């Protein structure tokens, strides 16, 4: 398994296309952007005019910055995908890391934002339809970018196959493959596996921070016969 990192973030292919690689990170950019601050530029041949798009929202407390995806953990922002002029993005990130702005206002909601957020961005080509000096940036917190944590947010591909692969990587106990359905169901029932509030991207939290409770759950299921040594 390749643990989730920010480099793996992408939205559905019908809404995004790959941008240039920057600092080892594969970023993505919007196909269509409403006309914020002159960013939207139609292609000369009009080929992008009919491209499908998803909602792009202004970041209310950072004029000129636009958000096409975010993920929150409770009231705390843990991921945001942003588009804007380079200067606008840098100004926003500067006040965040300096601790001068502790909130992120978008989609009619206000999220707490921590100055420890990491940032990755790629500059879009000068010829792109958004205009010159435009970048796509991603902000993310440790639960997204750190694959050593026992409390991990998974973005985009959140089907059971990926959840199981991640659980096997995180688990302090050995897990048999035929336990997948029963154990994931039990983790959901115990709120150790749950969806996260988001826009523009699917997100779930796999929370094994209370490792004693997790191990007790697995051991109880083995003892009660819900998890067997051999597949039924």
Phi, psi and omega per residue, in radians:
X1 nan 2.471 2.990
X2 -1.692 1.949 -3.102
X3 -1.006 2.621 -3.141
X4 -1.178 2.293 2.979
X5 -2.356 3.002 3.135
X6 -1.046 -0.449 -3.136
X7 -1.134 -0.346 -3.105
X8 -1.558 -0.084 -3.072
X9 -1.220 2.234 2.985
X10 -2.760 2.719 3.107
X11 -1.761 3.061 -3.106
X12 -0.913 2.501 -3.031
X13 -1.072 -0.425 -3.103
X14 -1.333 -0.163 3.141
X15 -1.964 -0.362 -3.044
X16 -2.256 2.776 2.987
X17 -2.331 2.715 -3.044
X18 -1.192 2.464 3.054
X19 -1.857 3.129 -3.134
X20 -1.081 2.606 3.095
X21 -1.372 2.377 -3.111
X22 -2.374 2.058 3.104
X23 1.090 0.582 3.096
X24 1.439 0.122 -3.072
X25 -1.998 2.240 3.073
X26 -1.474 2.024 -3.134
X27 -1.815 3.020 3.089
X28 -2.342 2.722 3.141
X29 -2.320 2.767 -3.118
X30 -1.221 2.508 3.046
X31 -1.308 -0.755 -3.074
X32 -2.298 2.324 3.141
X33 -2.263 2.190 3.059
X34 -1.008 2.919 -2.891
X35 -1.355 1.084 3.136
X36 -1.442 2.091 3.022
X37 0.938 0.578 3.093
X38 1.323 0.287 -3.061
X39 -1.310 -0.585 -3.065
X40 -1.339 2.138 3.100
X41 -2.250 2.052 3.118
X42 -1.214 2.496 3.071
X43 -1.143 2.542 -3.108
X44 -0.949 -0.619 -3.104
X45 -1.555 -0.010 3.096
X46 1.286 0.214 -3.030
X47 -1.188 -0.340 -3.093
X48 -1.710 -0.009 -3.032
X49 -1.092 -0.561 -3.058
X50 -1.793 0.168 -3.116
X51 -1.148 2.402 3.088
X52 -1.191 2.647 3.113
X53 -2.521 2.862 3.057
X54 -1.937 3.132 -3.054
X55 -1.149 2.335 3.058
X56 -2.127 2.121 -3.011
X57 -2.014 2.518 3.046
X58 -1.254 2.509 2.976
X59 -1.459 1.913 -2.888
X60 -1.073 -0.595 -3.106
X61 -1.683 0.195 3.046
X62 -2.439 1.383 -3.098
X63 -0.946 2.382 3.141
X64 1.607 -0.049 3.067
X65 -1.948 2.360 -3.054
X66 -2.226 2.511 -3.028
X67 -2.067 2.244 3.070
X68 -1.911 -0.137 3.091
X69 -2.804 2.469 3.018
X70 -2.603 2.786 3.064
X71 -2.390 2.401 3.118
X72 -2.148 2.629 3.010
X73 -2.035 1.701 -2.971
X74 1.218 -2.175 3.110
X75 -1.675 0.118 -3.032
X76 -1.848 2.255 3.078
X77 -1.276 2.247 3.099
X78 -2.089 -0.184 3.084
X79 -2.738 2.432 3.025
X80 -2.569 2.380 3.039
X81 -1.878 2.150 -2.943
X82 -2.271 2.631 3.034
X83 -2.296 2.439 3.081
X84 3.086 3.063 3.027
X85 -1.070 2.568 -3.117
X86 -0.941 -0.780 -3.124
X87 -1.101 -0.652 3.134
X88 -1.165 -0.761 3.136
X89 -1.132 -0.776 -3.134
X90 -1.120 -0.683 3.122
X91 -1.120 -0.739 3.115
X92 -1.095 -0.849 -3.115
X93 -1.121 -0.603 3.134
X94 -1.079 -0.789 -3.125
X95 -1.264 -0.474 3.097
X96 -1.203 -0.900 -3.074
X97 -1.224 -0.391 3.074
X98 -1.428 -0.091 -3.136
X99 1.331 0.281 -3.113
X100 -1.510 -0.291 3.094
X101 -2.368 2.045 -3.070
X102 -1.898 0.200 -3.094
X103 -2.329 2.685 3.116
X104 -2.255 1.981 -3.057
X105 -1.870 1.999 -3.135
X106 -2.724 2.611 3.028
X107 1.059 0.514 -3.126
X108 1.287 0.200 -3.116
X109 -2.142 2.761 3.092
X110 -2.139 2.089 -3.138
X111 -1.933 2.507 2.962
X112 -1.193 2.497 3.134
X113 -2.322 2.306 -3.039
X114 -1.741 2.500 -3.112
X115 -1.243 -0.132 3.103
X116 -1.458 -0.007 3.113
X117 -0.971 2.354 3.046
X118 -1.481 2.708 3.110
X119 -2.284 2.368 2.973
X120 -2.263 2.424 3.134
X121 -2.586 2.784 3.053
X122 -2.327 2.430 3.118
X123 -1.457 2.317 3.122
X124 -1.398 2.632 3.129
X125 -1.012 2.552 -3.135
X126 -1.047 -0.431 -3.112
X127 -1.514 -0.004 -3.093
X128 -1.202 2.848 -3.034
X129 -1.282 -0.082 3.129
X130 -1.542 -0.152 -3.124
X131 1.728 3.075 -3.103
X132 -1.295 2.721 3.026
X133 1.041 0.657 3.108
X134 -1.907 2.454 -3.125
X135 -2.262 2.745 2.939
X136 -1.921 2.197 -3.087
X137 -2.199 2.632 3.021
X138 -2.226 2.265 3.018
X139 -1.840 2.401 -3.136
X140 -2.633 2.598 -3.124
X141 -1.720 2.908 -3.102
X142 -0.888 -0.670 3.140
X143 -1.066 -0.327 3.115
X144 -1.602 -0.822 -2.976
X145 -1.677 -0.166 -3.041
X146 -1.882 1.923 -3.064
X147 -1.490 0.152 3.102
X148 -1.757 -0.079 -3.097
X149 -1.398 2.711 3.073
X150 -1.665 0.183 3.075
X151 -2.374 1.782 -2.887
X152 -2.255 2.326 3.070
X153 -1.657 2.296 3.090
X154 -1.940 2.344 -3.077
X155 -2.059 2.657 3.025
X156 1.259 -1.383 -3.116
X157 -1.577 1.765 -3.036
X158 -2.176 0.604 3.085
X159 -1.353 2.980 -3.053
X160 -1.089 -0.547 -3.138
X161 -1.087 -0.788 3.138
X162 -1.254 -0.675 3.109
X163 -1.059 -0.729 -3.136
X164 -1.158 -0.729 3.125
X165 -1.064 -0.744 -3.141
X166 -1.187 -0.722 3.113
X167 -1.064 -0.741 3.112
X168 -1.082 -0.630 3.113
X169 -1.200 -0.639 -3.057
X170 -1.501 -0.487 -2.953
X171 -1.148 2.400 3.048
X172 -1.491 -0.077 3.089
X173 -2.015 2.565 3.055
X174 -1.226 2.403 -3.093
X175 -2.134 2.383 3.080
X176 -1.564 2.480 -3.027
X177 -1.021 -0.620 -3.087
X178 -1.325 0.032 3.034
X179 -1.484 -0.120 -2.915
X180 -0.925 -0.993 -3.041
X181 -1.078 -0.820 -3.096
X182 -1.138 -0.738 -3.069
X183 -1.288 -0.707 3.091
X184 -1.111 -0.659 3.082
X185 -1.082 -0.748 3.135
X186 -1.165 -0.685 3.114
X187 -1.124 -0.662 3.069
X188 -1.131 -0.721 -3.133
X189 -1.138 -0.525 3.135
X190 -1.591 0.066 3.130
X191 1.149 0.346 3.037
X192 -1.463 -0.246 3.078
X193 -2.334 1.988 -3.032
X194 -2.636 2.658 3.087
X195 -1.217 2.636 3.087
X196 -1.890 2.561 3.055
X197 -1.041 2.298 -3.080
X198 -2.737 2.886 2.993
X199 -2.400 2.321 3.025
X200 1.417 -0.073 -3.133
X201 -2.792 2.496 3.082
X202 -1.379 2.525 -3.116
X203 -2.641 2.423 3.031
X204 -2.346 2.731 3.093
X205 -1.962 2.206 3.016
X206 -1.833 1.880 -2.948
X207 -1.986 1.755 3.078
X208 -1.954 0.443 -3.112
X209 -1.034 -0.631 3.045
X210 -1.571 1.417 -3.021
X211 -1.153 -0.557 3.112
X212 -1.097 -0.727 3.129
X213 -1.160 -0.681 3.115
X214 -1.117 -0.840 -3.132
X215 -1.123 -0.657 3.111
X216 -1.114 -0.673 3.116
X217 -1.076 -0.841 -3.129
X218 -1.102 -0.774 -3.118
X219 -1.126 -0.692 3.108
X220 -1.132 -0.692 -3.140
X221 -1.178 -0.601 3.073
X222 -1.178 -0.817 -3.116
X223 -1.096 -0.646 -3.113
X224 -1.460 -0.037 3.082
X225 1.491 0.140 3.095
X226 -1.349 -0.437 3.058
X227 -2.095 2.049 -3.069
X228 -1.922 2.755 -3.128
X229 -1.189 -0.477 3.123
X230 -2.186 2.628 3.112
X231 -1.143 2.476 -3.125
X232 -1.203 nan nan
